[in-house]
Amino acid sequence: MSEGPLAAPWWQRGVIYQIYPRSFADSNGDGIGDLAGIEARLDHIADLGVDAIWLSPIFPSPMADFGYDVADYTGVEALFGSLEDFDRLLAAVHARGLRLLLDFVPNHSSTQHPWFVESRSSRDSPKRDWYIWRDPARDGGPPNNWISDMGGPAWAWDETTGQYYLHTFLEEQADLNWRNPDVAQAMTDVMRFWLGRGVDGFRIDVLWHIVKAQGLPDNPANPDWCEGMAEKLRVLQHHSTDQPEAHAFTRGMRQLADSYGETLLVGEIFLPRDRLMRWYGSEAEPGVHLPFNFELIENPWNRDTLARLIADYDAAIPDHGWPNWVIGSHDAPRIAARIGEAQARVAAMLLLTLRGTPTLYQGDEIGIGTVDIPPDRIRDPQDLRQPGMGLGRDRSRTPMAWDASPNAGFSTAEPWLPLHPDWRTRNVAAQEADPQSILALYRRLLAARRANPALALGRMTVHDAPSDVLALERIHDEQRLFVALNLGPDAQDITPPARPGRIVAATGTRTTFDGRIDGDEGFIVELEP
């Protein structure tokens, strides 16, 4: 592939911005975000400088798991609007030169989906085999020892037909049987429906779960499990996830996506690096374009750890693959809550200077940090089922703060989740007026990434550096950029690999680089030839 920026597909050059629709902007005063609210705030996203939007699920749903329990794959949940609202939003996204990805949930449906209602109506139902039904074990209990990711057995008893059905997540989320070709065809038709409407790709939820081992054998016990760990970790999910047959279905999804042009598939896959790389497929039979890389979320925030994982991950990418990075999502603790606001600025620079496609999460661009959810306001079923274990996701799903008006400009009603405590000063309007805000920093970094091909597409080298300093070099054609990030509080001296020139971007206010890097500071410096 040529190094020229126009030779790369948009998703290699671009940046993705995740929206959690319930919490972005409410247009009708019910305290819950919606599609019209997103459309009204699109200029913020366009001005930020990203290239695509990923929407968490918007499909009709009983909301047992806030949209990840889908009751109709080809509709829009009334809380969010209508198909007509979606079409208007998509047109407005495209009019701003942006792309739109939908969250596709193929592993399970709501138990209120007509497919499941029909499946559980009798053992002779033509859709019985669309889901995973089994007789009880000899003792009358669940068919095997699999544990739901939400805690408790992964099997629910159905009194009407006298069998258990599998649910990897909530009891209201029944696992589909991808070994039935009718299921695979139905889900292909779902993707085709939305691609035909003009969407630009999908983030595929829990993709590594979609196929289970033949015979559904017990999972081995986890010898490292102890009290205080999530219940799902009692067993190793060897037979309930990451089955080799799943890759054939992924190849089919990729073939469909490629038939629509530069359509992007991002796979949510939590696996060790060597197994994650298999989801790229091969050059002849490619898998998803981007198997999500959560290593910046899953590992300690220190120089030695990050330098090692960045270099090792980059080296592991197959020749036909492309890296990707993320520091926040609707499931993970906020980056500013995890490492503090000063380091969250450094993290922004790291995310947007690494080789690969970055994904931003709404609210991180204004540095939303710790949000304490009172017990009576907890909504996350994972937290409600396993309280006190720090598993709650509500803290990452709190509403966006737009200004200092009542309810932060998010809604005219009380939001469905509490706002962050400093919303009156930490909001988009306030930060737009502050050239040193974290929002201004994100805009500068995204502009720098767009203006400098070395940041978007260049080769990457991790350099040795003093204590706490993470140093990277990005090279594209004749351009060499040096990135120095101080992950600690103390100033350090660093010698770039060549004579430093202009500063491309900085986390602070300094306009020259003399080899001194203050604590919690970062620079992107052009190196002279």
Summary of the structure (lengths in Angstrom):
residues: 529
radius of gyration: 23.4
end to end distance: 24.3
largest distance: 75.9
contacts: 1762
relative contact order: 0.10
helix: 31%
strand: 18%
